[in-house]
């Protein structure tokens, strides 16, 4: 008996056909993109405030501070806590809040995303102390409610975002390990039922 073929356009997809994977950015692009954005923002910030005379001297110091910050962010993969410490030192020394605050927050996010809870708590406490003390150490009259508190809130958001990224990465790693528990060359263990194959029950 002849079986009619399925109608055109209704043929089910072949099971052996490989699925197209979604496009993902290369890791190096994801690593460098935030640093490039911070460097471009800092360069524009300095250029808009550049001038002659005494302002030109300030421009030099601002450029050096930005260069040190960018270098620390490029090396954050090896030592994120050291990168955060170096950026906070420059931030506290030169009192360049609007220039260096994005780098401080991103370095804090990196620590929260890559280090344990204890290190993250210490980094967050130190960052909050520097953000709160910097204007008063330089003699700036600022409002706590409108100047200090918003910066502390943004720092807290950076810490929370970094911890969420770390938990998602650890969860994805756990699912991958559970999906592939053994390597290709490692033989799988056979779980014997009680009395099966003559083996004793557990």
C-alpha positions in Angstrom: 0.0 0.0 0.0 1.4 3.4 -1.0 1.6 5.9 1.7 1.0 9.5 0.5 3.9 11.9 1.0 3.3 14.9 3.3 2.2 18.1 1.7 4.7 20.6 0.6 5.6 23.0 3.3 4.4 20.7 6.1 7.5 18.5 6.2 8.8 18.4 9.7 12.4 19.7 10.2 15.1 17.1 10.3 16.3 16.1 13.8 19.9 15.9 12.7 19.9 19.5 11.3 22.1 21.7 13.5 20.4 24.6 15.1 21.7 28.1 14.4 23.2 29.6 17.5 22.4 33.2 18.6 25.1 35.7 17.9 27.2 36.6 20.9 29.9 39.2 21.2 33.5 38.0 21.6 34.7 38.2 25.2 37.4 40.7 24.3 34.8 43.1 23.0 32.7 42.8 26.2 35.9 43.3 28.2 37.0 46.4 26.4 33.8 48.1 25.5 33.1 49.6 29.0 36.7 50.8 29.3 36.5 52.5 25.9 33.2 54.2 26.9 34.7 55.5 30.1 37.8 56.7 28.2 35.7 58.5 25.6 33.5 60.1 28.3 36.6 61.3 30.2 38.3 62.7 27.1 35.2 64.6 26.2 34.8 65.9 29.8 38.4 67.1 29.8 38.2 68.7 26.3 35.1 70.7 27.2 36.8 72.1 30.2 40.2 72.7 28.7 41.7 76.2 28.6 44.8 78.3 28.8 46.9 79.4 31.7 46.1 77.7 35.0 43.4 75.6 33.4 46.0 74.0 31.1 47.8 72.7 34.2 44.6 71.2 35.5 44.0 69.6 32.1 47.4 67.8 32.3 46.6 66.4 35.8 43.1 65.4 34.6 44.6 63.6 31.6 47.1 61.8 33.8 44.3 60.8 36.2 42.2 59.5 33.4 45.1 57.6 31.9 45.8 55.9 35.2 42.2 55.0 35.6 41.9 53.5 32.1 45.0 51.4 32.7 43.7 50.1 36.0 40.4 49.1 34.3 42.3 47.3 31.5 44.1 45.3 34.2 41.0 44.6 36.3 40.7 41.0 35.0 43.8 39.9 37.0 43.3 42.0 40.2 39.9 43.7 40.3 40.4 44.8 44.0 43.7 46.4 43.2 42.2 48.2 40.2 39.4 49.6 42.4 41.9 50.7 45.1 44.1 52.5 42.5 41.1 54.3 41.0 39.8 55.3 44.4 43.2 56.7 45.4 43.3 58.9 42.3 39.7 59.9 42.9 40.4 60.9 46.5 43.7 62.6 45.7 42.6 64.8 42.7 39.0 65.4 43.7 37.7 64.7 40.2 34.3 63.5 41.0 32.5 63.8 37.6 35.5 62.6 35.7 36.4 59.5 37.7 33.1 58.5 39.3 32.0 56.2 36.4 35.3 54.3 36.6 34.9 53.9 40.4 31.4 52.5 40.0 32.4 50.1 37.2 35.5 48.9 39.2 33.2 48.3 42.2 30.7 46.4 40.0 33.6 44.2 38.7 34.7 43.3 42.2 31.1 42.4 43.1 30.9 40.2 40.0 34.1 38.3 40.5 34.9 38.1 44.2 33.3 36.5 47.2 30.8 38.2 49.5 33.4 39.2 52.1 35.6 40.9 49.6 32.6 42.6 48.0 31.4 43.9 51.4 34.8 45.3 52.2 35.1 46.9 48.8 31.6 48.4 49.1 32.4 49.8 52.5 35.6 51.4 51.5 34.1 52.9 48.4 31.2 54.3 50.3 33.6 55.9 52.8 35.7 57.5 50.0 32.6 58.8 48.2 31.3 60.3 51.5 34.5 61.8 52.7 36.1 63.1 49.5 34.2 66.5 49.3 34.7 67.3 52.9 38.4 66.5 52.8 38.8 69.0 50.0 36.8 71.6 51.7 33.8 71.5 49.4 30.4 72.5 50.8 28.0 69.9 49.6 24.6 68.7 50.6 24.5 65.2 52.0 20.9 64.6 50.7 21.6 65.9 47.2 25.3 65.0 46.7 26.5 62.2 49.0 23.3 60.1 49.2 22.8 59.8 45.4 26.3 58.6 45.0 26.0 56.0 47.8 22.7 54.8 46.2 24.4 54.4 42.8 27.3 52.5 44.4 24.8 50.2 46.1 23.1 49.5 42.7 26.5 48.7 41.2 27.2 46.2 44.0 23.8 44.6 43.5 24.2 44.4 39.8 27.6 42.8 40.1 26.4 40.2 42.6 23.5 39.3 40.3 26.0 38.8 37.4 28.1 36.5 39.6 25.1 34.4 40.7 23.9 34.1 37.1 27.4 33.0 35.9 27.7 30.5 38.8 24.2 29.2 38.0 25.0 28.8 34.4 28.2 27.0 35.2 26.4 24.6 37.6 23.8 23.8 34.9 26.5 23.1 32.3 28.4 20.8 34.8 25.2 18.9 35.5 24.4 18.5 31.8 27.9 17.2 31.1 29.0 15.4 34.4 31.8 13.4 32.9 34.3 13.9 30.1 34.1 12.0 26.9 36.8 9.6 27.9 35.4 8.9 31.3 33.2 5.8 31.5 29.8 6.3 33.0 28.9 4.4 36.1 26.0 2.0 36.0 23.5 2.2 38.9 22.6 -1.3 39.8 19.1 -2.0 41.2 18.8 -4.4 44.1 19.3 -7.9 42.9 20.1 -6.8 39.3 23.0 -8.6 37.5 23.6 -10.6 40.7 25.0 -7.5 42.5 24.0 -6.8 46.1 21.5 -4.1 46.9 22.6 -0.8 48.5 
